[in-house]
Amino acid sequence: MGFSKTSNSFHLNVIEKKRVYLFGGNFFNNRNSYNTYEPVPSLFEDLDKGKLTESYWLGYGFNKGGFKTGYYIGAGLSMKKEYFRRDDPRDYKEVYYIKDNDNSSIMPTLIFGSYMKIGKALFGMAVNLIPLDFSINLFFPVASLDYPS
């Protein structure tokens, strides 16, 4: 689990001897398919509550270290989507979202991280540069690689 400027995030990292596969995203918010709409001029008349940004990233990197401690650097792609937040005029407790089709992007990203063995698990920290995201991770070593303990 991690955190960024926009919301909490998750990371799924798989470590092999010399490689690491990275996947993550920050989209833990109240937006879903039931409260998200395509842009229509009448929706922009409601009270503006700012913007919401969601991001996903996928990367591949190189692991330096063993099963007990190590660090890695990865590169990949980061996909970003933005939404306008608006208040529902019929129910001021409800917020709905409008897709911002002009501010979606795909960009390269770098991910840096380190890990260490604590008990029987690997714990670590990582920083994703685009979007800026810091996380505390639980790693899953590939089971087919019998690392010495």
Secondary structure as the mmCIF struct_conf table of DSSP 4:
data_model
#
loop_
_struct_conf.conf_type_id
_struct_conf.id
_struct_conf.beg_label_comp_id
_struct_conf.beg_label_asym_id
_struct_conf.beg_label_seq_id
_struct_conf.end_label_comp_id
_struct_conf.end_label_asym_id
_struct_conf.end_label_seq_id
STRN STRN1 GLY A 2 SER A 4
BEND BEND1 LYS A 5 SER A 7
STRN STRN2 ASN A 8 ILE A 15
BEND BEND2 LYS A 17 LYS A 18
STRN STRN3 ARG A 19 PHE A 28
BEND BEND3 ASN A 29 ASN A 30
TURN_TY1_P TURN_TY1_P1 SER A 33 TYR A 34
BEND BEND4 ASN A 35 ASN A 35
STRN STRN4 THR A 36 TYR A 37
HELX_RH_3T_P HELX_RH_3T_P1 PRO A 41 GLU A 45
BEND BEND5 ASP A 46 ASP A 46
HELX_LH_PP_P HELX_LH_PP_P1 LEU A 47 LEU A 47
STRN STRN5 ASP A 48 GLY A 65
BEND BEND6 PHE A 67 LYS A 68
STRN STRN6 THR A 69 ASP A 88
TURN_TY1_P TURN_TY1_P2 PRO A 89 ARG A 90
STRN STRN7 ASP A 91 ILE A 118
TURN_TY1_P TURN_TY1_P3 GLY A 119 LYS A 120
STRN STRN8 ALA A 121 ASN A 128
TURN_TY1_P TURN_TY1_P4 LEU A 129 LEU A 132
STRN STRN9 ASP A 133 PRO A 141
TURN_TY1_P TURN_TY1_P5 ALA A 143 SER A 144
BEND BEND7 LEU A 145 LEU A 145
#
